Amino acid sequence: MNELDKLKQEIEELKSKLTGNMMDDMETRDKIHNLEMKVNGVKPEDSHFDCIGCGS
């Protein structure tokens, strides 16, 4: 399993933990968002800035 597959698996695991309550899911959704940015190559992995566009 390569790094990309591991990231996608982690995203799926996090998605399965979503409750539907926005307040409870905020931290999980943030983790999903950050992982999806890595999968999609939106930011360098070593960047201390997660996303200039959305401010995450």
Backbone bond lengths (Angstrom), bond angles and torsions (degrees), N, CA, C in turn:
res aa  C-N    CA-C-N  psi(-1)  N-CA   C-N-CA  omega(-1)  CA-C   N-CA-C  phi
1 M - - - 1.460 - - 1.535 108.07 -
2 N 1.320 115.70 124.66 1.466 119.01 -179.70 1.533 111.01 -85.81
3 E 1.317 115.77 175.75 1.465 121.68 -176.55 1.529 111.92 -59.97
4 L 1.327 117.49 -40.01 1.459 121.83 179.84 1.528 111.05 -62.98
5 D 1.330 116.73 -43.15 1.463 120.65 178.10 1.523 111.33 -63.95
6 K 1.326 116.40 -38.25 1.467 120.72 178.51 1.520 110.85 -63.76
7 L 1.333 116.30 -42.33 1.462 120.38 178.56 1.523 111.07 -63.49
8 K 1.335 116.12 -44.07 1.466 120.00 179.84 1.524 111.08 -64.35
9 Q 1.328 117.22 -37.88 1.461 120.90 178.26 1.531 110.18 -65.36
10 E 1.322 116.23 -42.16 1.462 120.43 178.92 1.531 110.81 -63.48
11 I 1.339 116.93 -38.82 1.471 121.04 176.97 1.524 109.84 -60.75
12 E 1.326 117.39 -46.33 1.473 121.03 -179.77 1.523 111.37 -62.54
13 E 1.330 116.96 -39.87 1.466 120.37 178.10 1.523 111.00 -63.61
14 L 1.326 116.40 -41.81 1.462 120.18 178.54 1.529 111.19 -66.32
15 K 1.331 117.02 -40.92 1.469 120.59 179.50 1.521 110.93 -61.34
16 S 1.338 116.91 -34.14 1.463 120.16 -179.62 1.524 111.70 -69.80
17 K 1.333 117.37 -15.93 1.464 121.83 -179.56 1.523 113.28 -92.42
18 L 1.338 117.13 -5.73 1.465 120.28 -179.75 1.524 110.20 -65.27
19 T 1.335 115.61 137.43 1.466 120.97 -176.13 1.525 113.06 -100.27
20 G 1.335 116.26 -18.98 1.463 119.29 -175.07 1.522 111.38 96.02
21 N 1.335 117.07 -11.07 1.456 121.89 176.36 1.525 107.58 -91.72
22 M 1.325 116.47 114.62 1.459 120.77 -173.56 1.532 112.39 -56.28
23 M 1.304 117.59 -42.16 1.467 120.83 -177.80 1.528 110.98 -66.99
24 D 1.315 116.64 -41.81 1.469 120.60 179.40 1.523 111.73 -70.08
25 D 1.325 116.98 -31.89 1.466 121.97 -174.30 1.526 114.10 -89.24
26 M 1.322 118.30 -5.30 1.467 120.84 -173.80 1.526 112.84 -54.47
27 E 1.307 117.12 -50.79 1.461 120.74 -176.91 1.536 110.67 -65.15
28 T 1.335 116.47 -41.16 1.463 120.48 179.62 1.518 110.44 -65.68
29 R 1.322 117.48 -43.08 1.467 120.96 178.63 1.530 111.16 -63.63
30 D 1.318 117.39 -35.42 1.458 121.11 177.63 1.534 109.98 -64.78
31 K 1.324 116.84 -42.46 1.465 120.83 177.81 1.527 110.55 -63.34
32 I 1.342 116.40 -43.41 1.471 120.97 178.26 1.526 109.58 -59.93
33 H 1.319 116.57 -46.01 1.466 121.79 -179.16 1.527 110.92 -59.15
34 N 1.332 116.43 -45.85 1.461 120.23 -179.22 1.521 111.27 -64.68
35 L 1.325 117.92 -40.00 1.469 121.27 178.41 1.526 110.61 -66.84
36 E 1.338 116.72 -41.37 1.463 120.22 179.55 1.530 110.66 -64.09
37 M 1.331 117.48 -34.56 1.463 119.94 176.76 1.526 110.15 -64.32
38 K 1.326 117.30 -39.51 1.469 120.42 177.55 1.521 110.48 -64.99
39 V 1.346 116.71 -44.12 1.467 121.06 179.93 1.523 110.39 -61.01
40 N 1.323 116.80 -40.92 1.459 121.71 -176.81 1.523 113.47 -86.57
41 G 1.330 116.74 -1.48 1.458 120.53 177.80 1.511 114.13 69.84
42 V 1.317 116.74 30.26 1.456 120.49 -176.99 1.524 111.60 -75.02
43 K 1.311 117.56 -28.99 1.457 119.97 -179.69 1.518 109.64 -140.89
44 P 1.302 118.00 154.44 1.459 120.39 174.35 1.522 109.76 -66.05
45 E 1.325 117.74 139.33 1.454 121.27 -178.29 1.515 112.79 -58.64
46 D 1.331 118.28 -33.00 1.453 121.49 -177.03 1.519 113.34 -87.76
47 S 1.312 116.97 0.79 1.455 120.60 -177.05 1.522 110.76 -68.63
48 H 1.338 116.17 135.51 1.461 118.74 174.08 1.528 110.26 -84.92
49 F 1.324 116.73 -6.99 1.461 121.35 172.08 1.524 107.29 -101.70
50 D 1.344 116.41 116.48 1.454 119.95 -177.57 1.515 111.74 -69.89
51 C 1.317 117.57 -49.18 1.455 119.72 -175.51 1.515 109.58 -158.23
52 I 1.296 116.97 112.65 1.462 120.45 -179.69 1.529 109.45 -70.52
53 G 1.326 117.19 -36.64 1.466 121.17 -176.21 1.511 113.89 -64.88
54 C 1.324 117.37 -44.57 1.458 118.42 -175.32 1.521 112.31 -106.68
55 G 1.324 117.62 -7.58 1.466 120.34 176.00 1.500 114.34 78.87
56 S 1.326 118.89 13.33 1.478 120.11 -179.89 1.512 110.62 -66.05
